[in-house]
Amino acid sequence: MGQLAFLDEDRLFDGQCVRFKGFDGEDEVLCGVTIAALKECDSSLQRHGLVPAEAFLASFEKLAIAIHDAARCKHERGEFESEGGVRVMVHRRDLSP
């Protein structure tokens, strides 16, 4: 398994997480970061009530380096999701100190 590269900045908020693509060589790896992780790590993000998708995407932008680093580490350790379309999910515990 190689190191994930994040060449395509195509992001999508799906109601549960922000999905983004990583690449291990030519293999595409669908990654995500949970809403809980974004709310925990971005103090400017509203914690309760309805939050627009744009706010989650903006939060992702602010935290992109930490999110990408966490996704790379999980991929290198083989920590993959057992269900669903997202292969590597970054959770709150992956970003919080």
Sequence and secondary structure as in RCSB ss.txt:
>XXXX:A:sequence
MGQLAFLDEDRLFDGQCVRFKGFDGEDEVLCGVTIAALKECDSSLQRHGLVPAEAFLASFEKLAIAIHDAARCKH
ERGEFESEGGVRVMVHRRDLSP
>XXXX:A:secstr
    B      EE SSEEEEEEEETTEEEEEEEEHHHHHHH TTS  SS   HHHHHHHHHHHHHHHHHHHHHHH
HHT   SSSS SEEE HHHH  
